[in-house]
Amino acid sequence: MVSTEAISDADETLQFELRTNVARLSDAQRTEVLGHPGFGQHFTDHMARVSWTADQGWYDARVEPYGPLPLDPSAAVLHYAQEIFEGLKAYRWDDGSVRCFRPEVNAERFARSAERMALPVLPERVFLDALSALVAADEPWVPSGGENSLYLRPFMFASEAFLGVRAARTVDFLVIASPAGPYFPSGVKPVSIWLARQLTRAGRGGMGAAKTGGNYASSLLAQGEAADHGCQQVVFLDEAEGRWVEELGGMNVFFVHADGTLVTPALTGTILEGVTRRSVL
Ligand SMILES: *Cc1c(COP(=O)(O)O)cnc(C)c1O
């Protein structure tokens, strides 16, 4: 039996072990993919991973070959959606080095999302080390030039094989990476936004402020409604009065008034606090 303090000390010093992918793509194959990366379609040779159980805490930090996860059909995440994620990018600078923009803010948000979804909090140091370890292993996958980047997707989910409704006692944390081209391939153009009148995204006391898949699942119907009306995005109103603009399905919103004032909805618990939002403010 170890004390909680001993566990958290150990967590802070987890070392990522590299288990090299012997079947990784050749330089030519990788160059081919990097020529037309698209978004979220191609993945690098490795993934970072840390396991957790209620008894052991975080353990077995490793970078291993990218590939399918064996998952028990009763894994809690498949039934009760106990999961969270993050999204950020690694960029290659002109001097050849690779950097992320304020990854510690993503680490903090990940910890807050974990608390809301009754998942174990991953120490911020381990979150950042996982990003570094994966980017180091797959460094040739970081594109250079223009707005190209390597999109990093950290996520955590309830992998315990158990249908009872309670916080899972077995959890997995992973980071996968996917090369990405510019967000607007044909240049920045205005998009049309559909105002959802019936459907809302999050309510008071709910999980709107957590970066969790369920918020995306609940936005898809409205996103489809938007597409049916020729709009690229949907904007949601508050659930209580249906009067206040909150945010889009997957991004925060700002208004620029004619007098130059910048306005964005306050964080009331139903809005996801964006790193972009915080940085702009
Ligand atoms: C991730 C997310 C944001 C903000 O993203 P950043 O990249 O951190 O600016 C805003 N809204 C929703 C619903 C999100 O999931």
The ligand as an SDF file (V2000), in Angstrom:
LIG
                    3D

 15 15  0  0  0  0  0  0  0  0999 V2000
  -11.7370   23.2080  -28.1640 C   0  0  0  0  0  0  0  0  0  0  0  0
  -12.9500   24.0930  -28.1820 C   0  0  0  0  0  0  0  0  0  0  0  0
  -12.8710   25.4990  -28.2160 C   0  0  0  0  0  0  0  0  0  0  0  0
  -11.6050   26.3130  -28.2070 C   0  0  0  0  0  0  0  0  0  0  0  0
  -10.5080   25.8090  -28.7890 O   0  0  0  0  0  0  0  0  0  0  0  0
   -9.0580   26.4350  -28.6350 P   0  0  0  0  0  0  0  0  0  0  0  0
   -8.3260   25.7450  -29.7130 O   0  0  0  0  0  0  0  0  0  0  0  0
   -8.5790   26.1000  -27.2730 O   0  0  0  0  0  0  0  0  0  0  0  0
   -9.1710   27.8980  -28.8550 O   0  0  0  0  0  0  0  0  0  0  0  0
  -14.0610   26.2190  -28.1900 C   0  0  0  0  0  0  0  0  0  0  0  0
  -15.2500   25.6150  -28.1400 N   0  0  0  0  0  0  0  0  0  0  0  0
  -15.3670   24.2650  -28.0950 C   0  0  0  0  0  0  0  0  0  0  0  0
  -16.7160   23.6680  -28.0080 C   0  0  0  0  0  0  0  0  0  0  0  0
  -14.2260   23.4740  -28.1110 C   0  0  0  0  0  0  0  0  0  0  0  0
  -14.3520   22.1460  -28.0420 O   0  0  0  0  0  0  0  0  0  0  0  0
  1  2  1  0
  2  3  1  0
  2 14  2  0
  3  4  1  0
  3 10  2  0
  4  5  1  0
  5  6  1  0
  6  7  2  0
  6  8  1  0
  6  9  1  0
 10 11  1  0
 11 12  2  0
 12 13  1  0
 12 14  1  0
 14 15  1  0
M  END
$$$$
